[in-house]
Each structure stands twice: as C-alpha cells, then as structure tokens.
C-alpha cells in the first residue's frame, strides 16, 4: 500500500516539473560583499538535477556567487496568470552555486541555446559570460493558501506538507 507521502510525491513531482518547464527565468538572491543580499534574475535550464545560468562577470551576482556559494532562487507564476496576488504559485530553493568550466559545460550551453535561442550562441562566445550550476538543497513549493510543501532536491523530490496554518490575531 502506498502511504500518503508517496501519493503526494507522485502527484506533486510531475506538477513541479511542469511548473519549472513553464518558466524561462529565475529570480536569484546572492550575498554581496557588504553582507547585504542582492537580487537579480537569469534565464535558466535544468539539467541532471541542477539549474544552470549563463551570466556576465560584469554583473554583481557573478562575482558574489564566486565569493559566497550559498544563494537562493525562486520561480514564480506571472502576475497576469494569478487569481490572488497574495497566493502566487512559486518554487524556491536554497542552492549551492559553482562556476562550470568543464563538462557538462558544452552540453548545458547547447541546451540553453536550444531553449533560449541564438542569443546564447552569441553570449557563449564572449569571455565575460560564465556558466554557473545552482544545486538545489532544500526548497518550498507553494500552490496557494494552505498549500505549502517543503521539498528537497529537484529530481529527488521529498515532500513535507506544512500543516500549521495562518492564525487570527487575538
């Protein structure tokens, strides 16, 4: 007999994969040299359980990711597709960032180019553009009010439904 956690994983795993596939960019939070968080975005591709982004050394976040490999990412539904602005569907992860200078560099760049077009072919020829892998550690998938799930990994999904709800003020 399949337990509740396995049923949840079998239902939500494909839903999360579909949500990730529907997004073209992710929001990125990295830690700046002054210990303040810096936010940005980057187009991405998923490959073998990691997110990959191609970003310029000119950007703040490329240098920040080299100095502080801990970062956070979020994929979030577009506002125009959201019925309730306080309950936008979103997926967030704590990640470990690493610059990719060897395999699977060329494979991932090819996948990025297939997904995002010829601009990637142009950017990969520029010496200031670097490929980073973002390895998801733990995350949260929020479908709406009362529908939040702690998860781990991207391909190895383990769900814990958050049961504590919002509380009214006394």
N, C-alpha and C positions, 0 to 999 in steps of 0.2 A: 504494500500500500504506500502511495506517495504521501509524504507529510505536507503540511501547509507551506513550509518554507520552500520545498521543491516545486510545488504548484505555482507559488508566487514567482520563483525564478524562471520557470518555464514560460510564464505569461509575460513577465516584465523584461526578460532578457531580449527577446525579439523587438519589443516596443522601444527599448532604449537604443538598440542597434538601428532601428528605423529613424528614430529622432536624430541620432548622430549623423546618419547618412543624409538627412534632410538639411543639415546645417552646412554652410560653406566656410564660416569663420568662427573663431572662438575668442572670448574675452580672456585676457591674460593679466594677472597681477604678479608683479615681481618686486623684490625688495631693493630699494635704491641705496646708494652709498651713504645717504644721510639717515638710513633706517626708516624712511617713510615708504609706504607702498606706492608703486607706480602702476597705472592701468593702461592697457592698450588692447589691440586686437590683432589677429593674424589669420589669414586663410590657412586651412589645415587639411591634412589627410590622416586617416587611421590606417595603420599597418602593423600586423602582428602584435596587437595589444597596446600599442603606443600611439599617441598623437604626434604628428610631425609638422613643424612650421619652418618656413624659409624667411629669414628676417635679415635686415641690414645691420652692419656694425655701426652705422650712423645713428640708429635708433638707441634710445636709452635702454630698452629692455634686453637687447642682445648682450650688452656689457653687464647688466645687472644679473642676468641668468648665468653668466660665467663666474661671477663672484659669489652668488648665493644660489645654489642649485635648487633650493626649495622655492616653489611657486604655486600658484593656484590658477585654475582655468574654469570658465563657465561657458556653456552653450545655453542659449535662452531663446524661447519662441519669440517671433516678431510680434510687436505690439498690435499690429493690424489683424493678426490671427488670434488674438487673445480676447476672450469674453469678459474676463475680470482682471484688471490690471494688477491687483494685489496677489493674483494666483497664476502668474505666467509659468508655463511649463519650463523647467530648467534642469540642467545636469551640471554639477560642479565637482571638481576633483582637486585634492592636494596632489601635486606632481613633483617629480624629480627631473630637472632639466639637464640635458647633456648635449654638447655640440657633437655633431656626427661628421667625422672627417673620413671615415672608411665605410665599408659595407655596413648597412644597406643603403648608403648614400645615393648611389646612382639609381637603384631600384625605386627608392622613395621619391626622388626628383622626377623620375618618369611618371610615377603615379600622380604626383602633384600636377604635372603638366597635363596629363590626361584629364584630370578633374577641373583644373582652373584655366587651362588654355595656354596659348603661345606666350603670354606674358612670363610664365615660369621659364620657358626656354630662353627668354631674354635675360631674366634675372639670374639664372644659374651660370651665365657667362660673366657676371660681374663679380669681382674678387671680394667685395664687401658684403655679399649675401651669403649667410651661413645657415646650414640646416641644423635644427635642434630637435631632439626627441624629448617628449614630455611623457614620462612614465607615470600612469595613474596609480596612486597608492590607495586612498580611500576617498569616497565621494558621497554625494547625496543626489537623489533623483526626486524632484518634486513635480507631481502631476497637477496639484491644486490643493485647496484647503483640505486638511486631514489626509493627504495622500503623499506623505514624505517617506522615503526609503533610504536608509544608509546602505551603501554598496561598497564593494572592494573590487578593484581591477576593472578592466574594460572587457576582456574576453572571459575572465574567470569571475563571473558575477556571483556575489554572495549578498543576499538581501536581509535587512532587518527592518521591519515596518516600525515606524515611530508611532507609538501608541499614545504618548502624552499629548493631549491637545491644548488648545488655547484656553485660558481661564479668564472669567469675568472679574473685573475689579470689585473689591468688597465695598 
